[in-house]
Amino acid sequence: MTMFENEKTYGRFAENNSIDEFHKKFDDSVTRIQKDFGQNYPMIIGGKEIFSNDIFEVRSPADRNLILGRFPLATKEDTLHAIETARDSFFKWALVPYETRVRIFREVADIFSQNKFDLAAILSFENGKNRLEAMGDLDESIDFMRFYAEQLEINQGFSKQTKSATSNENTKSVLKPYGVWGIISPFNFPSAIAIGMTSGALITGNTVVLKPSSDAPISAFKFVESIYHKLPPAAINFVTGSGSIVGKTILSSDIIEGIAFTGSKQVGMSGYSTVTSHRPRPFISEMGGKNPAIVSASSDIEKATDGVMRAAFGYSGQKCSACSRVYVHKSIAPKFLDMLVAKTRALKVGKPWEKDSYIGPVINADAVQKFQNASNIAKKDGKILCGGDLVPDASCKDGNFVMPTIVAGLPKDHELIREELFLPFLCVEEFDNFDEAISLANKSNYGLTAGVFSQDRTEIEKFFEKIEAGVTYANRAASATTGAMVGAQPFVGWKDSGISGKGAGGAYYLLQFLREQTQTRCE
C-alpha cells in the first residue's frame, strides 16, 4: 500500500537549503506559461471539448489588461445536457473497481506533481496568490487526490462484513455512491478546493458536474483536462458560466443527487434550501468565517504578531480561515499593536508572481469597492492604525490592489466585527480577562477557525474546551488561524460556517458522498 505524504514543496526546498532553486523554477514557469495567455478554452461535456462563440474573458486581478483566457458562457441547455449525460454515465463509473479509481487518482496526482511549478504560476496570475501561496494551493490539490485514494484503499472501498442475524445468513455493509453530484467551487482556492470537492465525489464512484468560479476557471480546467480521458465519457463534466444560469440550473435539477459547495453563507444557504426543498439530498458546504485570535497577557508577543499578521493578510485575507478579529489583553495591547502595525507596514504589496511580493491583489472590482466601503465606515466609527486606502504605487495601478488594514476602537457588535469581509481587514479589540475573550470570540454566527496565544496551560485548555470553531490552533506563529494540512487538520466549519460537520482532508470526508446498503444473502 502506498503511504500518503504531504507534498510540501517549498518546505522541502527549504529543508535542502535550495530556496534559490525553488524561485528559479518558479521564474522559469512564469516565463513559460505566458505564451498560452489569451487562448480559448472549452467546456467538457460527455467526454467532448465544446467551444462557443458566446464567451467571457478571464483577466488577471493583478493586471486587468492581461487576458489569461476565454471560456464559454454555458446556457441552461448546456448545463442540463451535462447533468443528463452524467446520469447516463453513472453505472459505467460506479461499477469500476475501487482499486482502479485509486490508481487513476494517483496517476493524476503524479501529473500535477510533475507540472506543479507551471500550474502554480498559472494560479498566481489567475487569482493573485503570491508564489508560496500558489504553490501551497497546488500542494493541497495533490494531497487531496492522494489522501482520498489512500482512504478508499485503507477502507477497502467501504465494504465490510457485519454480524449475521441467523446462522443461514451472510451479511455485509456496503457504502455506495449516490449518483450525479454538482460541484460549485470558489475563486480563492481554484485548484485545491475544486479538486478536493470533485475528488471526494468522483473517487467514491459518483459522476460530477463541476462549475468553477468565473473569476478563476483555468486551474480547475487543468484538472479536468488531466483526468477526463481516463474515465468513462461524462463521468466528469466541466461547465463554465454565470452562477445565475449554470449554478442555478445545477441546484434546481432533480437529477442531481448531491451538492458540494464552497462560498458565501448567503449563496450556500439559498442553495441548501433549493436542493432540499422537495426531498432530502446531501449538501456538503463550507460557508466562510469571521475567525478570531485571542492574545492573552502571558503570550509571546513576537509569535502572536507573526501568527496574526500572516493569518490576517496572507492572500489578502481572501481565505475562509483568515483571521479577521483579534482580541488582545489590555495590559499588552499597546506593545502588541505597535509590533503588529510595524510588521504589517513592512509587507511588500505587488505583482504576486514576483519573488518578493507578499500581498497581491483582491480578486475583482467588487472586492475593491467592498474594501473602500469598509474603510470609510472604519474611519467614521473607529480608528485605522494602518492601511485603509488603495495602493498608491504606480506599478499597481492596473490591478485590484488595496492596503492591508488594521482597525481599532470600533464599538462592540459593530458590523465590521460581525460580518465576513473576505479582505485584508483586521479588527482589534481589547479584553480584561480570558473568559471574556472566549465569550467575545464565540459571539459570532460563524465557527470555522480560531487561534490562541498564551503560555498559560490552563488558558489553552479552556480555549480548546470552550471555543466554538472546527479548526483550532494554539501558539501557531506560522499562522494563527490558516494553513490546515490535508490528513493532519481536517477543515471543518461549525455553526454557520458549514452544514455537514465533517472536514475536508479528514478521515470522515468521503463518507458524505456515499450511502449505506446492507446486503444479506440467505443459504
N, C-alpha and C positions, 0 to 999 in steps of 0.2 A: 504493500500500500504506500502511495506517495504521501509523505507528511507535509502538511501545509506550513509554509513560512511566509511571513510578510515580505513584500518586495523591498521597501525601504531604500529606494535608490540613492537619494542624497546622503542618507546616513551611512550607507556602505562606502560611498566615495570618501566621506569624512573619516571613517574608520581607517581607510587605507592611505590617508594623507594625500588624496588625489582630487581635491576640490577644484583645482585648476583644470583638470581633465573633464570634470563634470561641466564646467562653464564652457570649455571649448566645444564639447559635444553639443551643448545647447545652442551655442552661437552658430555652429555649422548647420544645425537643423533650422534655425531661424532663416538663414540664407537659402537653404534648400526648399523649404515649403512655400516660399513666396511665389515661385513660378506657377503654382496652381491656383493662386488667388483669382477670383472673378469667374471661375468656371460654373457651369450649370450642373446642378446635382439632381438626381431623380428621386421620386418616391420608389419604394419597393413593395409591390403588392402581388401576392400569388406567385412569388418567385421571379417576378419580372421587374425590370427597371422601367419606370414610367416617367417620362418628361412632360412638360407642359409649357405652353406659351404664357399662361397666367402665373406669374411668379412673384416672389418677394425677395428683396436683397438682404443679405446679412452683412452688416458693416461692423468694423471693429469699434468697440466703445472707447478705445484709446486714440482712434483717429477716424472720425466719421467719414472722411473722404476715401477711406480704404474699404473697397468692396471685397469681401472674402469669398462670397459665393452667392448663387441664386438658387432658390428652391421652389418647387411647385406649390401653388396655393390650392390645396385639395378642396374639392367640393363635397357636399354631403353624400353624393352618389359614390365618389371615390372612397370615402370612409366606410360607407355601408358595404361596398364591394370587398374592401379589406376584411371587414368583420365576417362577412359571409364566407369568404374563401378560407379564413382562419378556422371557422367552424367546420367546414368540409374537410379540412386537413387534420382535424383533431386526432382521430384514431390512428392516422398514419404516424403521428409523432408520439402519442400517449403510449402506444404499444411497443415502441422502441425500447429495448432493454436498458435499464438504468446504467449499466456499465458503458454502453455506447454513448449515452448522454454525458456521462462523466468524461469520457475520452474526448468528445468534441469540445467541451468547455475548456479542458486543459490545453487542447491544441490552440484555441483562440487566445487563451491567456498567454501562451508562449509567443504567438504572433504579436500581441500587444507589447510583451516584454522586449521583443527584438526591435520593435519600432517606437519605443516609448519616448525617445527624445523628439522625434518628428511629431508624434501625437501630442506631446506636452506643449511643443512650440505652437502648434495649431490652436490648442486650447487657450494659450496665453493671448494670442491675437483675438480669439473669438469671444472670450468673456472677461478678459482683463486681469487674470491672475498673474502674479509675478512668477518667475521661473520655478521657484521652490514650491509654491502653492500649486502650480500647474502640474509639476511632476508628482506631487502628493496626490492630486486628483487621479492621475494615471495609475499610480501605485495602488490606490484604493480600488480602482476598476479591476486590476489584475488580481488583487486579493479577494475581491468578491467572487470572481469566477472560480478561483482555486479553492477557496474556503467552502463554497457551496458544493463543489464537486466532492470535496472530502466528506462533507456532512452526509451527502447522499450515499457515498461509499461506506462510511462507518455504519450507517443505519440500514445497509443492505436494501436500499430502495424503499425503506419504511414498510417492510413486510416482516411479520414475525408470528410465530406460533403462540397460541393462547391456551389457557386451560380448557380441557374438554369437559363439557357438561355431563356427558354419559360415556360409557365405555365404547359405544359404537359410533361415536362422533369424533371427527378430527376438525379442529377449528383454528383459524388464523385471522389476524387483523392485518388489513392492507390499506395503506393510505393511497388514495387515487386522485389524479388531477381533476379539476372541475370542468375545464373546457377553455373557452376563449377569455383571455384577460386583457383589459385595457390598461396601458401603462402611460401615465401622464407625468412627464419629468420636468424639472426646473432648469433655469439658466445657470445657477451658481455652481452646480457640480454636473456639467453636461455629459461628462464621461462616467464618473463614479456612480451617481445616483441613477442615471438612465440605465447603466449596465447592471447595477445591483438589483434594481427592481425587476428588470427584464429577465435577468438570470434566475432570480428566485422563481418566477412563473414558468420560465421555459425549461429549466433543468429538471423540474418536477413533472414534466410531461404535458403542461398546458401549452396552448398556442397563444400568440401575442399580437396585439396591435399597439405599436409604440408611437405616441405623439411626443416629439421633443419640443422644448421651448423654441419659439421662433427667433428669440434673441441669440440662441446658440445651438443650432441643429447639426453642425458639421461633426462634432465629436461623437454624437450618437450614430450618425450615418456611418462613421468609420467602423463602429462595432457591428452594425447590421451588415455592412458590406463584407466583413470578415467571416460572418457566420452563416448567412442565409443559404449559401450554396452547399453547405454541409448538412442541411436539414431538408425534410420533405417540403415541396413548394407550399407556401402560405403558412408554414409553422410560425414564421415571424414576418410581420408586415410593418413598414415604416411609412407613416403618413404625416406630411408636414402641412402647416397652415395655421389658421387662427383658432383660438380656443372657442370662439363663438360658433364656429362651424364644426371643426374636427373634434374638439373636446366635447362639445355639447352632443354631437352625434354618438360618440363613444359612450358617454354617460347615460344617454337616453335609450340605448339599444337593449332590447330584450334578449338578444343573443349573447351579449357579454355576461359572463358568469362571475367575474370578479374585477375589482379595480385596485391598482396600486398607484398612489398619488403622493407627490411631494410638492408643496406650495403653500399658499396663504390659508389661514383659517377660514376666511370668507369663502374662497373658492372650494376648499375642501369640504366644508360643512354643507354647502349648496350641492356639491356632487354627491355627498353621502345621502342627503335627503332624496335626491333624484333616484339614485341606484337602489335604495331600499324602500322606495315608496310603494311598490307593488308586490314585492316578495323579498325574503331575506337573501342577501348576497354578501360575500366578504368584501370589505372595503379597507384596505391597508393604507394608512395615511400617516404622514409626518407634516405637521402644520405650523412650524415655526416656534419661536420662543422669545421671551423677554428675560434673558438669562442673567442671574445675579452672581456677584462675587462678594464675599464677606472678608474684610481685612480686620482682624482683631488687634487689640493693643499689644499682644505678645508676638505678632507676626514679624518675620524677616522682611523688612520693607523693600530691600533690594529685589528679593524674589517676588514679592507681591506686585511691585510696579512692573516688573518684566512680564509676569503672568497676565496681569490685567491689560497692559498695553498690547500684547500680542493677541489676546483673545478679543479685544475690542476692535482692533484696527487691521488685523490680518484679513486679506482680501476685502479691504474697505468695509468691514462689518457686514458683508453680504453672505453670512453663514447663518443657518438656523440656530447654530450653537454659539454665535458671537456673544460676548459679554457686553451688555448694554446698560447694566445698572451695577454700581459698586457701593457697598455700604462699609464705611471705614470708621473705626473708633475715634471719637473726637479728640482723644489725647495724642494721637499720631497723625490726625488729618492734615495739618499744615505741612509736615515733613513729607508725608505720602504724596500729597498733591503737587508740591514743588518738584519732587523727583519724577512723578508721572508726567507732568506737563513738559519738563525738560526732555525726557526721553521721547515723548510724542513729537515735539517740535524738531527733534533731530532726525525723524524718519524721512527718507527720500521718497518724494512723490514723483512719478514719472512713467515713461513707457514700460509696461510690465515685463516685456521680454528682454529689457536691458538688465545687465548684470547687477547693478547697484540699486535698482528700484525696489522699494518695499511696498509702497502703496500705489496701486494702479487706479483706473477709473471706476466709477459706478456704472451700472450696466446700460442705462439709456437716459433719454431726456426727462422721462417721468421721474426717475430717481433723483436727478439733479434738482428738479422742481420741488420734490418732496424734501430734499435736504435744505433748500433755501427757505421753504415754509417753516420747517422745524427750527432753523437758525433764527428766523425772525421772531418766532414765539419765545425761544430761549433768551434772546436779547431783551425781550419785554418782561418776561416773568422770572428770569434767573440771572445768572452771571456766566458768561462764556469765558473760560480760562484759557483756551487756545482754540484756533480754528474758527469755524462759523462762516467761512467765505469760500468762494471758488478759488482754485489755484491760480495765482497771478502769472506764473511762469509762461512765457510765450510759447515754449515747446509743448505746452498742454492745451493750447487754445482750441485745437480741433477735436479734443476729446472730452469725455464727461468726468472731469477731474474736480474733486472737492477736497477741502482740507479736513484731516482728522480733527474731531471736535470734542472737547470736554466741557460739560456744563455743571455748575453747582448752584445751590441756593434756590432750587425750584420748590414750590410748595409740595408737601406730601400728597400723593394721589394725583399729581399733575399728569396731563395726558402724555407728555413726553416720557414719563416714568412708567406709564401703564401700557402704552401702545407699541407694538413692534414697528420699527422704522426700517430695518434692513439697510443701515447706513453706518458710516464710521462716526458714530454719535454716542457718546458715553455720558450718562447722568450719574453724579456723585452725591451721596447723602451721608450724613454722619449719624452715629448711634451712641447711646450711653452704656448699654450692657448687651451681652451676647444674645440673650433671649429676645430682646427687641430686634436685633439684627436678623435673626431667623424668622421672626414674625414678619418683618418688612420684606425679606426675600421671598417668603411664601405668599405675600399679598399680591398675587398675580394669577390671572386665569391660565397662564402658561406654566409648563413644568417640564422643560426639555433638559437643560444642563444647568449646573451650578458649581461654584467653587468656593473654597475657604482657604484663608491663610492664617495659621495660628501655630504657636509652639506649645500650646496647652492641649494635652491629650484629651482632657475632659471636654473641652470645646469641640474638638474634632469629632469625638464620638457623638456628642449631642447634635452636631451638624448632620452626620450620616443618619442618625436616628430620626430626625425631625424634618429635614429638608424635603420639599415636595418636588422632586425632579428625577428623571430617569437616568441621567448620566452625571455622575458627581465626582469631584476631584478635591484633594487636599494638598496644599503647598506645591502646586504644579507651576513652576516658573516657566516651563516651556509654553504653557498657555493655560489660563485659569479655567476656561470652560470649553475650549475647542480641541480638535485633534484626536478624536476617538479612533482607535485602531481596530481593524477587522479581526475578529477572533479573540480580541482582548477586552474591548469595551463596546458591547452591543449598544447600538444607537437607538434609544427608545424614548418616546415622549409620554409624559403623564398629562393629566388634565386636558386642556385644550390643545396641547402640542401633538397629540396622537390619539388614535382610536383603538388600535389592536393591543397595545401593551407588550408587544414583542419587538425586540430590537434587530435592525439590520446588522448583519455581520455577527450575529449570535446564533447559538445552538437551536433556538426555537423558531427562527425566522421562516424556514422552509415549510414548517408545519401549516402555516397560514394559507399556503397555496394548494393544500391537499385536504381531502375529506375521507373519513374512515369508512371502510366497508368490512364487516365481519363475514367471513366465509366459512360455512360449516358443511362438511361432507360426511354423510352417513354411510356406514358399511352395510 
